[in-house]
Amino acid sequence: MAQEYTTSLRLRLRYRFDHLVAGGTAALIGWLALACLAVVVPASAVLVWADRSAPATLSGRLTAVWVSVGQTLKIGGAVGPPLYVLASVALALVALLFVSTLVSLITTGINRRIMSLRLGHSTVLEAGHTVVLGWSDQIFPVAAELVAANANQRRSAIAVLAPKDKVEMEDEISTRLTDRGRTRIICRNGSTTDPTELVRVSPQTAKAVLVLPPGGEAGDAHVVKTLLALNAAVPGGGETVVVAAVRDARNRVTARLAAGPGGHVLCVDDIIARLLVQTARQPGLSLVYQELLDFAGDEFYTVAAGDLTGRPFGEALLSFATSCAVGLLHADGRVALNPDPDTAVIGPSDRIIVISQDDDTALPVDVGPCVDEEAIVAARPRLAVAERLLLLGWNRRAPFLVDQLDQYVSPGSALDVVALDDGAGSGCTTAIRRRLEVAFRSGDITDPQVLDKLDVPSYDSVIVIGEADPAATGPAAPSDQEESLADDRTLVTLLHLRAIAEAAGRELILTTEMSDDGNRLLAPAREGADFIVSGRLISLLMTQISESRYLAAVFDELFDAAGSEFHLKPAADYVRAGREVSFATLVESARRRRECAVGYRLRAQAATGPGYGLRINPDKRERVRLSEGDWLIVLAES
């Protein structure tokens, strides 16, 4: 009963307070004055009557109460004739009104300024910073890699412009990117397609501008509009490196025209498809690219030729003890990866492309006489063998993936495609009939019965790509939602494939495509398995090019079937198995085959060892014992 009475009283008091507030400003001031008097007057009376030095008469004590009330409420409290008292109270009220108004105006101005800053509409006054235009999940790996790249810089900044609340952007970045080192990340709100709002991040003084591809069907069109707006905001472009990415290969030419001669446009579908094909035929290759593309390990640098000018490129291979020479950067910007070691002469204006831990470690150091000639063996003849490949899933990248496979496999190879899409294969060109025989069948790759009928362990390699269920997404589903659902289906498929591998007692050669790097951590696959995470991979490529523009040409050749690319080849084809040799011996053996050795992978550590058995850019003087099942990582022609 008492609880019900208390609740009823609380509700009544709240109702009366709401009614009072609804009365307006005048009513609030009146009630506030009465409330103050109701507290101040009795309290002042208690103080006066409790004071032993207070006047003895009632009038004197009332006067003392008045003085206390006046001083407390800042209305004077003067004592004297009524007119004098009234005038003093009036002056005190006027002064109080003036001060209150002044404080209110100052507070309002400060609040407006704070709100303006919170909106992110002020101009970034930086130079030599990196500008990121757009907002997506790629912002986090991009920012993380830029922070790592600027780790040795005393002062660096990243300016982000996106049509998103500034405070929300800062909170998300602080949550996902806890260690930012000395790099300041500045967020600004604005449209990336409006030149007047682009100037908020000062692209004209930036060293690089990265345009992130948003999700949705209109994402590529938005990238093109952003590039056009950037050209309008910064006519001519200057020395700023502009890097953008589009999803559809058909939009790449348009984006390149919008980016201008100094811009670099990556095609997500093109690159991901090429890497899936290369990795499917070279297990472990995804780990090599991951090591080379992030700034935490070894990456590409260029160094001056110095004393190597006029000498064959082959002499440069053993001239860097702590770096691996892999190509030449000519003065006109052309890149030559894995040039002929005997006939390619290093010109006076050429720079040597090396893989090194940092730019200060890419120095010529004589490795000395550490090549073991007796350990080098002749190459074993390897005949072209037809392959049986399995492709599970179908998406917009799949037709290009199938076309790329035909450029790599041997004649007579076969590809079986299982997908939900009844129209799978319609986008493939007729060129696939030259080497690769393709068979399409309809089926749900998340259904274990469908997978059991395929005899998955009999295939040489299995490729799993993201495939969204049309019934779950609908015809107008956003791209981000499709990619999320595709990753979910991929995880289910990987669960079934693991069960099939365990039942067969053998390990599947598996390459998986995913969109979200967070889902890769959930994948039921062995450690060191090959995953191509599209969002993270494109982010790494964009940041690498933004730091060194010549890398665009390097990556173009690496991902081209007609150029040189990385291979994992049996180490026993280069040196005697089980014999301890220096890495310089492996480099020399590869040089004689017109290849550049850049590392090795140990089979015994491929699943659980440090770095999954991968060692990129070891010291040339470092000694290693490679067994029959180990691999040498070389840059060679396809």
ZAMARGU-4260 file (C-alpha; in steps of 0.2 Angstrom, whole numbers, plus 5000, padded with zeros to 4 digits):
<rodrens>
0) 5000/5000/5000 | 5014/5012/5005 | 5023/5008/4989 | 5008/5012/4978 | 5005/5028/4987
5) 5024/5033/4984 | 5022/5029/4966 | 5006/5039/4964 | 5014/5054/4973 | 5029/5053/4961
10) 5018/5053/4946 | 5008/5067/4952 | 5023/5078/4956 | 5030/5074/4939 | 5014/5079/4931
15) 5013/5095/4940 | 5031/5099/4935 | 5028/5095/4917 | 5013/5107/4918 | 5024/5120/4926
20) 5037/5119/4912 | 5023/5120/4899 | 5018/5137/4907 | 5033/5146/4898 | 5048/5156/4903
25) 5038/5169/4914 | 5030/5156/4924 | 5047/5147/4926 | 5056/5163/4932 | 5041/5166/4944
30) 5041/5149/4952 | 5060/5149/4953 | 5060/5166/4962 | 5047/5159/4974 | 5057/5143/4977
35) 5073/5153/4980 | 5064/5164/4993 | 5056/5149/5001 | 5073/5142/5004 | 5084/5158/5007
40) 5072/5168/5018 | 5070/5154/5032 | 5089/5150/5031 | 5093/5168/5033 | 5082/5170/5048
45) 5089/5155/5056 | 5107/5162/5053 | 5102/5179/5061 | 5093/5172/5076 | 5107/5160/5079
50) 5120/5174/5079 | 5124/5180/5096 | 5130/5196/5089 | 5114/5200/5080 | 5103/5215/5085
55) 5092/5212/5100 | 5077/5221/5093 | 5064/5213/5081 | 5066/5226/5068 | 5085/5225/5068
60) 5084/5206/5066 | 5072/5208/5051 | 5084/5221/5044 | 5098/5208/5046 | 5088/5195/5037
65) 5085/5207/5023 | 5103/5211/5021 | 5107/5192/5021 | 5094/5188/5008 | 5100/5203/4997
70) 5118/5197/4997 | 5113/5179/4994 | 5102/5183/4979 | 5113/5197/4973 | 5100/5210/4974
75) 5109/5223/4985 | 5102/5221/5002 | 5104/5240/5005 | 5097/5247/5021 | 5088/5264/5022
80) 5073/5274/5016 | 5061/5263/5006 | 5064/5273/4990 | 5083/5270/4992 | 5080/5252/4995
85) 5069/5250/4980 | 5081/5259/4969 | 5096/5248/4974 | 5085/5233/4971 | 5081/5239/4954
90) 5099/5243/4950 | 5104/5226/4956 | 5091/5217/4945 | 5096/5227/4930 | 5115/5222/4933
95) 5109/5204/4936 | 5099/5204/4919 | 5114/5212/4910 | 5127/5200/4916 | 5115/5185/4913
100) 5112/5191/4896 | 5130/5193/4893 | 5134/5176/4899 | 5120/5168/4889 | 5127/5177/4873
105) 5145/5171/4877 | 5138/5153/4881 | 5128/5153/4865 | 5142/5158/4854 | 5154/5145/4862
110) 5141/5132/4859 | 5138/5137/4841 | 5157/5136/4838 | 5158/5119/4847 | 5144/5112/4837
115) 5152/5119/4821 | 5168/5110/4825 | 5158/5094/4829 | 5150/5095/4812 | 5168/5094/4805
120) 5166/5109/4793 | 5182/5118/4797 | 5197/5117/4785 | 5212/5105/4788 | 5228/5116/4788
125) 5241/5102/4784 | 5254/5099/4771 | 5261/5082/4766 | 5247/5073/4773 | 5236/5059/4766
130) 5218/5062/4761 | 5205/5048/4762 | 5189/5051/4753 | 5174/5040/4757 | 5169/5029/4771
135) 5168/5010/4771 | 5175/4995/4781 | 5191/4998/4771 | 5195/5014/4780 | 5201/5004/4795
140) 5215/4993/4786 | 5219/5009/4776 | 5222/5019/4791 | 5231/5005/4800 | 5243/5003/4786
145) 5246/5022/4784 | 5250/5023/4803 | 5262/5009/4801 | 5270/5017/4785 | 5272/5033/4795
150) 5279/5025/4811 | 5296/5033/4808 | 5289/5050/4804 | 5290/5063/4817 | 5274/5071/4811
155) 5261/5064/4800 | 5242/5066/4798 | 5227/5057/4789 | 5212/5068/4784 | 5196/5058/4781
160) 5181/5066/4772 | 5165/5057/4771 | 5146/5061/4772 | 5145/5054/4790 | 5145/5063/4807
165) 5162/5068/4812 | 5160/5062/4830 | 5154/5045/4824 | 5169/5043/4813 | 5181/5048/4826
170) 5173/5036/4839 | 5173/5021/4826 | 5192/5024/4822 | 5197/5026/4840 | 5188/5009/4844
175) 5195/4999/4829 | 5212/5008/4829 | 5219/5009/4846 | 5237/5012/4842 | 5240/5027/4831
180) 5258/5031/4835 | 5262/5049/4830 | 5249/5049/4816 | 5234/5061/4819 | 5218/5056/4811
185) 5207/5071/4807 | 5189/5068/4801 | 5178/5080/4792 | 5160/5079/4786 | 5156/5083/4768
190) 5151/5076/4751 | 5166/5069/4742 | 5158/5074/4725 | 5156/5092/4730 | 5172/5102/4725
195) 5168/5116/4738 | 5167/5103/4752 | 5183/5093/4746 | 5194/5108/4750 | 5190/5105/4769
200) 5204/5092/4769 | 5216/5102/4758 | 5219/5090/4744 | 5230/5103/4735 | 5244/5101/4749
205) 5242/5082/4752 | 5255/5070/4746 | 5242/5057/4742 | 5223/5055/4740 | 5214/5039/4742
210) 5196/5036/4735 | 5188/5022/4743 | 5175/5012/4733 | 5158/5013/4742 | 5146/4998/4742
215) 5130/4996/4731 | 5127/4996/4712 | 5131/5014/4710 | 5148/5013/4719 | 5159/5014/4704
220) 5149/5029/4697 | 5152/5038/4714 | 5170/5035/4713 | 5170/5043/4695 | 5161/5058/4702
225) 5173/5060/4716 | 5188/5060/4704 | 5180/5073/4694 | 5176/5084/4709 | 5194/5081/4714
230) 5200/5088/4697 | 5189/5103/4699 | 5195/5106/4717 | 5213/5104/4712 | 5216/5108/4694
235) 5231/5100/4687 | 5233/5088/4702 | 5251/5094/4705 | 5262/5081/4713 | 5248/5073/4723
240) 5247/5054/4721 | 5228/5049/4717 | 5223/5031/4720 | 5206/5025/4717 | 5197/5008/4716
245) 5182/5002/4706 | 5173/4985/4707 | 5168/4982/4689 | 5182/4980/4676 | 5170/4989/4663
250) 5171/5005/4673 | 5190/5006/4675 | 5193/5015/4659 | 5180/5029/4664 | 5188/5030/4681
255) 5206/5032/4673 | 5200/5046/4662 | 5192/5055/4677 | 5208/5052/4688 | 5219/5060/4675
260) 5237/5055/4669 | 5244/5055/4687 | 5230/5045/4694 | 5230/5026/4697 | 5214/5016/4697
265) 5213/4998/4703 | 5200/4986/4698 | 5194/4975/4712 | 5186/4961/4702 | 5202/4960/4691
270) 5214/4959/4705 | 5205/4947/4716 | 5201/4935/4701 | 5220/4935/4696 | 5225/4932/4714
275) 5213/4918/4716 | 5219/4910/4701 | 5238/4912/4705 | 5235/4906/4723 | 5224/4891/4718
280) 5239/4885/4708 | 5252/4890/4720 | 5247/4886/4738 | 5254/4898/4750 | 5255/4912/4738
285) 5242/4922/4748 | 5254/4923/4763 | 5268/4929/4752 | 5257/4944/4745 | 5251/4947/4763
290) 5269/4949/4769 | 5274/4960/4755 | 5259/4971/4755 | 5257/4976/4773 | 5270/4988/4781
295) 5273/4977/4796 | 5285/4966/4786 | 5296/4967/4770 | 5290/4977/4756 | 5296/4985/4739
300) 5308/5000/4739 | 5319/5007/4726 | 5338/5012/4728 | 5350/5021/4718 | 5361/5010/4707
305) 5377/5018/4713 | 5392/5007/4709 | 5381/4994/4700 | 5378/5007/4685 | 5383/4999/4669
310) 5383/4981/4676 | 5372/4967/4672 | 5356/4965/4683 | 5362/4948/4689 | 5377/4956/4699
315) 5364/4966/4709 | 5356/4950/4715 | 5371/4946/4727 | 5375/4964/4730 | 5362/4967/4744
320) 5365/4956/4759 | 5349/4961/4768 | 5338/4965/4753 | 5332/4955/4737 | 5334/4964/4721
325) 5319/4960/4709 | 5319/4973/4695 | 5323/4990/4688 | 5314/5006/4688 | 5318/5016/4673
330) 5319/5035/4672 | 5303/5036/4662 | 5293/5027/4675 | 5294/5010/4666 | 5296/4995/4677
335) 5305/4979/4672 | 5303/4965/4685 | 5315/4950/4684 | 5325/4956/4669 | 5337/4945/4661
340) 5352/4944/4673 | 5365/4943/4660 | 5359/4955/4646 | 5349/4968/4656 | 5361/4982/4660
345) 5358/4994/4674 | 5357/5012/4667 | 5364/5028/4675 | 5347/5034/4679 | 5339/5017/4684
350) 5334/5013/4701 | 5335/4995/4708 | 5318/4988/4715 | 5322/4978/4730 | 5312/4969/4744
355) 5318/4975/4760 | 5312/4977/4778 | 5314/4996/4777 | 5321/5009/4766 | 5337/5011/4777
360) 5341/4993/4776 | 5341/4993/4757 | 5360/4996/4756 | 5373/4987/4745 | 5382/4975/4756
365) 5395/4962/4749 | 5389/4945/4754 | 5406/4938/4752 | 5411/4920/4745 | 5396/4911/4753
370) 5389/4902/4737 | 5391/4883/4738 | 5393/4878/4720 | 5393/4859/4724 | 5375/4861/4732
375) 5368/4869/4716 | 5359/4856/4705 | 5352/4856/4688 | 5333/4859/4685 | 5323/4843/4684
380) 5312/4842/4669 | 5294/4845/4673 | 5281/4840/4660 | 5265/4850/4659 | 5251/4841/4668
385) 5232/4843/4665 | 5223/4848/4681 | 5206/4845/4688 | 5199/4860/4697 | 5183/4864/4707
390) 5175/4881/4708 | 5162/4882/4721 | 5151/4897/4720 | 5148/4911/4707 | 5148/4930/4707
395) 5152/4944/4696 | 5171/4940/4697 | 5168/4922/4692 | 5168/4924/4673 | 5185/4934/4673
400) 5192/4920/4685 | 5187/4907/4673 | 5195/4916/4658 | 5211/4919/4669 | 5212/4900/4673
405) 5213/4896/4654 | 5229/4907/4653 | 5238/4897/4667 | 5233/4879/4666 | 5240/4866/4654
410) 5230/4860/4639 | 5217/4847/4644 | 5213/4854/4661 | 5196/4853/4667 | 5185/4865/4678
415) 5169/4860/4687 | 5158/4874/4692 | 5144/4872/4705 | 5133/4887/4709 | 5116/4892/4713
420) 5115/4903/4698 | 5107/4895/4683 | 5115/4907/4672 | 5133/4903/4678 | 5145/4904/4664
425) 5136/4916/4653 | 5149/4929/4655 | 5164/4918/4650 | 5172/4921/4634 | 5175/4908/4621
430) 5194/4908/4624 | 5191/4896/4639 | 5189/4882/4626 | 5207/4883/4621 | 5215/4874/4636
435) 5201/4873/4649 | 5186/4862/4648 | 5172/4869/4659 | 5157/4860/4666 | 5143/4869/4675
440) 5130/4862/4686 | 5117/4869/4697 | 5118/4866/4716 | 5119/4874/4733 | 5137/4873/4739
445) 5131/4874/4757 | 5122/4858/4755 | 5133/4843/4761 | 5124/4831/4750 | 5128/4841/4735
450) 5147/4842/4740 | 5147/4823/4744 | 5142/4819/4726 | 5157/4829/4719 | 5171/4818/4726
455) 5180/4834/4732 | 5196/4825/4737 | 5199/4820/4719 | 5202/4837/4713 | 5219/4845/4712
460) 5213/4862/4719 | 5197/4869/4726 | 5192/4887/4724 | 5177/4894/4735 | 5171/4911/4731
465) 5157/4922/4739 | 5140/4918/4732 | 5124/4926/4739 | 5107/4917/4739 | 5096/4927/4728
470) 5081/4921/4738 | 5089/4929/4754 | 5095/4945/4747 | 5082/4949/4734 | 5085/4958/4717
475) 5088/4975/4724 | 5098/4970/4739 | 5113/4982/4743 | 5130/4976/4739 | 5136/4976/4757
480) 5122/4965/4762 | 5126/4953/4748 | 5144/4952/4753 | 5140/4949/4771 | 5128/4935/4766
485) 5140/4928/4754 | 5153/4926/4768 | 5141/4917/4779 | 5138/4904/4765 | 5156/4903/4762
490) 5159/4899/4781 | 5146/4885/4780 | 5154/4878/4764 | 5171/4878/4773 | 5163/4868/4787
495) 5157/4854/4776 | 5174/4854/4766 | 5183/4852/4782 | 5172/4837/4787 | 5175/4830/4769
500) 5194/4832/4771 | 5194/4823/4788 | 5184/4809/4782 | 5195/4806/4767 | 5211/4808/4778
505) 5219/4820/4767 | 5222/4839/4766 | 5212/4849/4752 | 5222/4862/4742 | 5209/4876/4746
510) 5208/4894/4741 | 5194/4905/4748 | 5188/4922/4744 | 5180/4933/4757 | 5175/4951/4759
515) 5177/4954/4777 | 5193/4951/4786 | 5183/4948/4802 | 5175/4933/4794 | 5192/4925/4790
520) 5196/4923/4808 | 5180/4913/4810 | 5184/4902/4795 | 5185/4883/4800 | 5201/4880/4790
525) 5219/4876/4795 | 5231/4889/4800 | 5241/4896/4786 | 5227/4892/4773 | 5225/4903/4758
530) 5212/4917/4760 | 5210/4931/4748 | 5200/4945/4758 | 5195/4957/4744 | 5192/4972/4755
535) 5209/4971/4765 | 5219/4966/4749 | 5213/4982/4740 | 5216/4993/4755 | 5234/4986/4756
540) 5237/4989/4738 | 5230/5007/4738 | 5241/5012/4753 | 5257/5004/4745 | 5254/5014/4729
545) 5250/5030/4739 | 5267/5029/4747 | 5276/5024/4731 | 5268/5028/4715 | 5279/5017/4705
550) 5272/5002/4713 | 5256/5003/4702 | 5267/4997/4688 | 5275/4984/4699 | 5258/4976/4704
555) 5251/4978/4686 | 5265/4966/4680 | 5264/4954/4695 | 5245/4952/4692 | 5247/4950/4673
560) 5247/4932/4666 | 5260/4938/4653 | 5272/4945/4666 | 5283/4939/4680 | 5275/4933/4696
565) 5279/4924/4712 | 5280/4905/4712 | 5283/4893/4726 | 5294/4879/4718 | 5302/4864/4725
570) 5318/4869/4734 | 5326/4852/4729 | 5325/4858/4711 | 5338/4872/4716 | 5350/4864/4729
575) 5353/4847/4736 | 5339/4842/4748 | 5345/4840/4766 | 5361/4850/4764 | 5364/4866/4774
580) 5367/4881/4762 | 5367/4899/4762 | 5353/4909/4755 | 5365/4916/4743 | 5367/4899/4736
585) 5348/4898/4732 | 5349/4916/4725 | 5363/4910/4713 | 5354/4894/4708 | 5338/4904/4704
590) 5348/4917/4694 | 5355/4904/4682 | 5337/4900/4678 | 5333/4918/4675 | 5323/4920/4691
595) 5325/4930/4707 | 5324/4921/4724 | 5316/4931/4737 | 5313/4918/4751 | 5307/4900/4756
600) 5294/4891/4765 | 5296/4876/4776 | 5283/4862/4774 | 5286/4856/4792 | 5281/4873/4799
605) 5268/4877/4786 | 5253/4874/4798 | 5259/4878/4815 | 5276/4886/4814 | 5281/4905/4815
610) 5275/4914/4800 | 5268/4897/4794 | 5285/4892/4788 | 5287/4907/4777 | 5303/4917/4777
615) 5304/4932/4765 | 5320/4941/4762 | 5332/4932/4773 | 5350/4938/4775 | 5360/4931/4760
620) 5373/4924/4773 | 5360/4915/4783 | 5361/4896/4782 | 5346/4885/4780 | 5343/4866/4777
625) 5329/4863/4765 | 5321/4846/4763 | 5313/4837/4749 | 5295/4845/4753 | 5301/4863/4755
630) 5298/4877/4743 | 5309/4891/4736 | 5299/4907/4733 | 5305/4915/4716 | 5300/4929/4705
635) 5299/4921/4687 | 5290/4922/4671 | 5273/4914/4671
</rodrens>
